Amino acid sequence: LMQRVIKESLPQWHSKAEAAGLDEARLRLAAECWELHGNSTDIAGIGLYAAICAELKELERAQPVMEALAATGVDLTLAFRPELLQALKKHRLLPASLLTTIPGTLPALVQHAARLAGCCVENGAPLRRHGALLLANPAGVPLQQCSDSAGDVKLLAEGFNHAAAPLGPWGPDPQTGVMRALSISADMDAAGLPLQHRRLRKAQRHAEVHCLMQLPRLTDAVGTEILVVELADVGPSFRRAEPCYRGCLHLLSKCGVSRAYFTNGQGSIEVREIPHRPDLDVPMKTFAKIPWGDVTSERACLDISAKLVREGKGLPALTCDEV
């Protein structure tokens, strides 16, 4: 397939660079390439092909492929973003039962998290677009078995990756010599940091931490569960969204979140049990052992520390928008 793409498709792609209707021509070429050489088990590829057909206003071209995918047992509501499902529903290309979710069920929760992930770009996180839902599930019923009528789960908080306040440069603490983010010029002078190393470091807050910060108290996280969705960089499918090792998984464990559900990039949901480790030293497991630091895990630990300070002062939790 790659040889065909290189020898046949790319030359055609480049030859159309001077032609009128460039975007449409290239989209048609991409669709034709998929129709000739596409893999019927490639969920991301199928989604991208359907999105291209929708852009060409020829979504019916994708109907046989989507029908074949659904026939294999793939739940389309766990595999694709709301925008594609809505387009398929609008054109009545598939039975509504394959494209509609029931409130309170796993597909509905996944679609909710996907819409949250759609907020990432406008909030300063154009890559790794994650949406997350923190859920109370007292009965411990697997999300795959939850139904609206049973009222099995309750939404506690929702979050998405977004830009956060930047951190100061990484350097030795003037008093202890321990590496940390330096926030004032006097500390930078004492640490001997040259001017070119004093720039602020851009930071991002991950969806899981965004959720934790909204709880009335961090102890409310004990026994909860979290669902995380990541949007594909290209196309309407999902990527693998397992909580990362840059603070998210460690803080979930420390705070007592017991289980993580996440999209696996293959059209379904995977589950990871998380042990409760209240004494876990998150900084030493993440940024503190890295000579140059790690701004994402640093930001996460600072956020949780600030959350505990607010709790100690009796202040209310921040809302999703306030965070």
Secondary structure as GFF3:
##gff-version 3
##sequence-region A 1 323
A	DSSP	alpha_helix	2	4	.	.	.	ID=ss1
A	DSSP	pi_helix	5	9	.	.	.	ID=ss2
A	DSSP	alpha_helix	10	15	.	.	.	ID=ss3
A	DSSP	three_ten_helix	16	18	.	.	.	ID=ss4
A	DSSP	alpha_helix	22	37	.	.	.	ID=ss5
A	DSSP	alpha_helix	43	55	.	.	.	ID=ss6
A	DSSP	three_ten_helix	59	62	.	.	.	ID=ss7
A	DSSP	alpha_helix	63	71	.	.	.	ID=ss8
A	DSSP	alpha_helix	76	79	.	.	.	ID=ss9
A	DSSP	alpha_helix	82	90	.	.	.	ID=ss10
A	DSSP	three_ten_helix	96	98	.	.	.	ID=ss11
A	DSSP	alpha_helix	106	117	.	.	.	ID=ss12
A	DSSP	three_ten_helix	121	123	.	.	.	ID=ss13
A	DSSP	beta_strand	130	136	.	.	.	ID=ss14
A	DSSP	three_ten_helix	143	145	.	.	.	ID=ss15
A	DSSP	beta_strand	154	160	.	.	.	ID=ss16
A	DSSP	beta_strand	162	167	.	.	.	ID=ss17
A	DSSP	beta_strand	170	172	.	.	.	ID=ss18
A	DSSP	beta_strand	179	181	.	.	.	ID=ss19
A	DSSP	alpha_helix	185	191	.	.	.	ID=ss20
A	DSSP	three_ten_helix	195	197	.	.	.	ID=ss21
A	DSSP	beta_strand	201	205	.	.	.	ID=ss22
A	DSSP	alpha_helix	207	212	.	.	.	ID=ss23
A	DSSP	three_ten_helix	218	221	.	.	.	ID=ss24
A	DSSP	beta_strand	225	231	.	.	.	ID=ss25
A	DSSP	beta_strand	238	239	.	.	.	ID=ss26
A	DSSP	alpha_helix	248	255	.	.	.	ID=ss27
A	DSSP	beta_strand	259	263	.	.	.	ID=ss28
A	DSSP	beta_strand	269	273	.	.	.	ID=ss29
A	DSSP	alpha_helix	282	285	.	.	.	ID=ss30
A	DSSP	three_ten_helix	287	289	.	.	.	ID=ss31
A	DSSP	alpha_helix	295	312	.	.	.	ID=ss32
###
